[in-house]
Amino acid sequence: MSSLRRALLVAGKTKINLENCHFITGINYNGLTVKQLQELRGILRENTNTRLLVAKNTLVYKALEGTKWESLKPCMKGMNAWIFVQTEDIPSALKTFINFQKEKKLYDNNLGGAVFEEKLYAPQDYKVIETMPSRSDVYGMMLGTLHWPALDLVNTLQAPMASENESAA
């Protein structure tokens, strides 16, 4: 396969991975075997609807250029594999990678910078993202905050009727 054809293929894969993408990060894949990359790719896809792409930084940047992901450029140094999280449950995707990293003792293969909501995050800022509740958790909290006051109101309104029924009996 010619280098031009390969470059177009990578650009196309990157564009496809950007569809419905919520978070992009790079990992240093230096020292990872092909088998480990395939295993990681499978775990990410299966558990969190996340895609892993191994490609040259320049090709990935060309595909990101002019998009909301363009701020990832400073992180494009060294040998990177790119993780495209295509679900709103970003903490789960990060935890899946971190658990894989610990299980395989791949301590040199750390997460690089990331882009989330058009903002660049450094690796030390990942704790903020890892501890974020998922969208469904936030909806549950909001529903709970709406549910309990309404339930208290219903109980308050029903209390006089309950005391009247008890005294009549």
C-alpha positions as CSV (number, residue, x, y, z in Angstrom):
1,M,0.0,0.0,0.0
2,S,1.4,3.4,-0.9
3,S,2.1,6.0,1.7
4,L,-0.5,8.4,0.2
5,R,-3.1,5.7,0.3
6,R,-2.2,4.8,3.9
7,A,-2.4,8.5,4.9
8,L,-5.9,8.8,3.3
9,L,-7.0,5.7,5.1
10,V,-5.8,7.0,8.5
11,A,-7.4,10.4,7.9
12,G,-10.7,8.6,7.0
13,K,-10.6,6.4,10.1
14,T,-9.8,9.5,12.2
15,K,-12.8,11.3,10.8
16,I,-15.1,8.3,11.4
17,N,-13.8,8.1,15.0
18,L,-14.6,11.8,15.5
19,E,-18.3,11.2,14.8
20,N,-20.2,11.2,18.1
21,C,-16.9,11.6,19.9
22,H,-16.9,13.2,23.4
23,F,-13.3,12.9,24.5
24,I,-9.9,12.2,22.8
25,T,-6.7,11.4,24.5
26,G,-3.4,9.9,23.5
27,I,-1.4,7.2,25.2
28,N,2.3,6.5,24.8
29,Y,2.3,3.1,23.2
30,N,6.1,2.7,23.1
31,G,6.8,-0.9,24.3
32,L,3.3,-2.2,23.8
33,T,3.1,-5.4,21.8
34,V,0.7,-5.8,19.0
35,K,-1.2,-8.4,21.1
36,Q,-1.5,-5.9,23.9
37,L,-2.8,-3.2,21.6
38,Q,-5.4,-5.6,20.1
39,E,-6.5,-6.7,23.6
40,L,-6.8,-3.1,24.7
41,R,-8.7,-2.2,21.6
42,G,-11.1,-5.0,22.2
43,I,-11.6,-4.2,25.9
44,L,-12.3,-0.5,25.2
45,R,-14.7,-1.2,22.3
46,E,-16.6,-3.9,24.3
47,N,-16.9,-2.1,27.7
48,T,-17.1,1.6,26.8
49,N,-17.8,2.1,23.1
50,T,-14.3,3.6,22.7
51,R,-12.0,3.3,19.7
52,L,-8.2,3.0,19.7
53,L,-6.3,4.2,16.7
54,V,-2.5,3.8,16.2
55,A,-1.4,6.4,13.7
56,K,1.3,9.0,13.1
57,N,0.7,12.3,14.9
58,T,0.9,14.4,11.8
59,L,-1.8,12.3,10.1
60,V,-4.1,12.5,13.1
61,Y,-3.5,16.3,13.4
62,K,-4.4,16.8,9.7
63,A,-7.7,15.1,10.4
64,L,-8.3,17.2,13.6
65,E,-7.3,20.5,11.9
66,G,-10.2,22.9,11.8
67,T,-12.3,20.9,14.3
68,K,-13.0,21.4,18.0
69,W,-10.3,18.8,18.7
70,E,-7.5,20.9,17.2
71,S,-6.3,22.0,20.7
72,L,-4.8,18.5,21.1
73,K,-1.8,19.5,18.9
74,P,0.6,20.2,21.8
75,C,0.2,16.5,22.9
76,M,1.3,15.1,19.6
77,K,4.8,14.2,20.5
78,G,6.4,10.7,20.6
79,M,4.7,7.5,19.8
80,N,1.0,7.8,20.4
81,A,-2.1,5.7,20.1
82,W,-5.3,7.7,20.1
83,I,-8.3,6.9,22.2
84,F,-11.7,8.2,21.0
85,V,-14.4,8.0,23.6
86,Q,-17.7,7.8,21.8
87,T,-19.9,7.7,24.9
88,E,-20.8,10.2,27.5
89,D,-19.4,7.9,30.3
90,I,-15.8,9.2,30.0
91,P,-14.7,8.1,33.5
92,S,-15.6,4.5,32.7
93,A,-13.4,4.6,29.6
94,L,-10.5,6.1,31.5
95,K,-10.9,3.5,34.3
96,T,-10.9,0.7,31.7
97,F,-7.6,1.9,30.3
98,I,-6.1,2.4,33.8
99,N,-7.2,-1.0,35.0
100,F,-5.7,-2.6,31.8
101,Q,-2.5,-0.6,32.5
102,K,-2.3,-1.9,36.1
103,E,-3.1,-5.4,35.2
104,K,-0.4,-5.6,32.5
105,K,2.0,-3.5,34.5
106,L,2.5,-1.0,31.7
107,Y,3.5,1.9,33.8
108,D,5.5,3.6,31.0
109,N,2.3,3.7,28.8
110,N,0.6,6.7,30.4
111,L,-2.2,8.8,29.1
112,G,-1.1,12.0,27.5
113,G,-3.1,15.2,27.1
114,A,-6.8,15.1,26.3
115,V,-9.5,17.3,24.8
116,F,-12.9,17.4,26.4
117,E,-15.5,20.1,25.6
118,E,-12.9,21.9,23.5
119,K,-10.6,22.3,26.5
120,L,-7.1,20.8,26.6
121,Y,-6.4,18.8,29.8
122,A,-2.9,17.8,31.0
123,P,-2.4,14.3,32.4
124,Q,-2.4,15.7,36.0
125,D,-5.9,17.0,35.4
126,Y,-7.3,13.6,34.7
127,K,-8.4,13.1,38.3
128,V,-11.1,15.7,37.7
129,I,-12.4,13.8,34.7
130,E,-12.1,10.4,36.3
131,T,-14.2,11.4,39.3
132,M,-16.9,13.1,37.2
133,P,-20.3,11.4,37.5
134,S,-21.7,10.0,34.3
135,R,-24.6,11.8,32.6
136,S,-27.1,9.1,33.9
137,D,-25.8,9.7,37.5
138,V,-26.3,13.4,37.1
139,Y,-29.9,12.8,35.9
140,G,-30.5,10.5,38.8
141,M,-29.3,13.2,41.3
142,M,-31.4,15.8,39.6
143,L,-34.5,13.5,39.7
144,G,-33.8,12.8,43.3
145,T,-33.7,16.5,44.2
146,L,-37.0,17.0,42.4
147,H,-38.6,13.8,43.7
148,W,-38.1,14.3,47.5
149,P,-39.7,17.8,47.8
150,A,-42.7,16.6,45.9
151,L,-43.0,13.5,48.1
152,D,-42.7,15.7,51.2
153,L,-45.5,17.9,49.9
154,V,-47.8,15.0,49.2
155,N,-47.1,13.6,52.7
156,T,-47.8,16.9,54.2
157,L,-51.1,17.3,52.3
158,Q,-52.2,13.8,53.2
159,A,-51.3,14.1,57.0
160,P,-54.6,15.9,58.0
161,M,-56.7,13.3,56.2
162,A,-54.8,10.5,57.9
163,S,-55.3,12.0,61.4
164,E,-59.0,12.5,60.7
165,N,-59.4,8.9,59.6
166,E,-57.5,7.7,62.8
167,S,-59.7,9.7,65.1
168,A,-62.9,8.5,63.4
169,A,-61.9,4.9,63.8
